[in-house]
Amino acid sequence: MMYEWVKVLHIVSIISWMAGLLYLPRLLVYHSETEIGSAQSETFKIMERRLLKVIMTPAMIASWVFGLWLMIILQSWRDGWFHTKLLLVILMSAFHMFCAVWVKEFARDERKRKSRFFRFVNEIPTVLMILIVILVVVKPF
């Protein structure tokens, strides 16, 4: 019974984390197209900070906690697919950290990147998510 609840909490955490990882770069696209100091820019700062601190970071931490708990329950470290999945989750976490850096830059009114950059990086979590789901469901090795 505990396994099912840990799995539920892991899935809910991942859904919340992914929602943020997919939405925040899109906010950064729109933010990068606003004028520094404008009301729109200030609103984006609030939205980005709250999304990162209230939803994304707690969801990432919960995803890791429940994921590692599942790893222990299932002894997943023995499976080849799990090692690849773990690497991809580490890359997803690194992307999260880059998002945090970009949010801080925008908070300081630093515009180091154009909207095209954020449009491109917005696809990274999608690709990682697809690969992770394939590994978890298909377990190809």
N, C-alpha and C positions, 0 to 999 in steps of 0.2 A: 504494500500500500504506500509506503514511503517513497518508493521509486516513482510511482505515478505522480505524486505531488511535487517532487523535485523536478520531474520532467515538465509538468505544467508551469511551474514557476520559471524554469529555464526558457521555455517557449515564450511566455508572456514578457519576460525581460528582453529577449531578443527582438520581439516585435516592437517593443517600445524603443529600444536602442536603434534598430534599423529605421524606424520612422524618423527619428532625429537625424540619423546619418544621411538619409535621403532628402530631408527638408532643409537642413542647415546650409548646405552648399547652394541650394536654390535661393535662400534668403540672401546669401552673400552675392549671388549674381545681381539681384535687384538692388542690394545695398551699394554695390560698386558703381551702379548707374545713377546714384543720387548725388546731389551737391553736398559737399562737406558743410556741416553745421545746419543743414535744413531740418525741418520738422520730421520729414520722412527718414532722414539719416538717423536722427536721434531715436525714432521709434524702432527702426531696425536694430539699433544697438541693444535696446531693452529686450526685444524679441529674441535676438541671438544669444544674449547672456542667459536669459531665463531658460531657453530651450537647452542650452549646453549644461547649465548647472542644476536645473530642477528635474529634467527628464533624461537627457542623454548620459551624463556621467553616472548617476545612480543606476540607470538601466545597464550600462556597461559593467559596472561593478557586480550587480546582481547576476548578469549573464555569466561572468567569470566564476562567481561563487557557486552558482547552481550547476554550471557546466563542469567544473572540477569535481563537484560532489557526484555528478552522474558518472564522471570518469572513474571515480573510486568504486561506486556501486557496480558498474559494468566491467571494470578492469579494462577500459578501452585502450590504455597505453600499450596493450599487447597487439593491437590491430594496426596494420600499415596505413589504412585510410585515416585513422585518427591523428597520426603524426602530421599528415598533410593538412588536415582540417585545423589542427592546432596552429600550424604555421600561418594559415590564412586568417585565423582569428587574431593572431598577433599582428598581422598586417592591417586588419580592420581596426584594431586598437591603436596602431600607429596613425592610421588615417584620422581617427578620433582626436588624437593629440595634435595633428596638423590643423584640424578644424578649430581646436582651442586656441592655437597660435593665431590663426586668421581672425578669430573673433576679437582677440586682444588687440591686434593691429587696427581693426576697424574701430574699436573703442577709443583708441588713441588718434583716430582720424588719419591713420596711415593707409594710403592706397597704393600698395606695392604691386598689385595684380589687377588685370582688367577682367571684365565680366566673362570674356571668352575662356580664361583660365578656369574660373569657377564652373562654367558650363561643362568643361572637359572633366574636371575632377569629380563632378557630381555623378559620373558614371562608375567611378571606382568602387564604391560600396555595393552597387548593383552587381557588378561582375563578381566581386568576392562572395556576395550572398549566394548567387547562383552556383558557384563552384562548391561552396560549403554545403548547400542543400543536396547537391548531387552526391557528394562524398557521404553524407549522413544517410541518405535514403538508399543509394545504390551500393555503397561500400565496395567499390570496384577492386580493391586489393587489401 
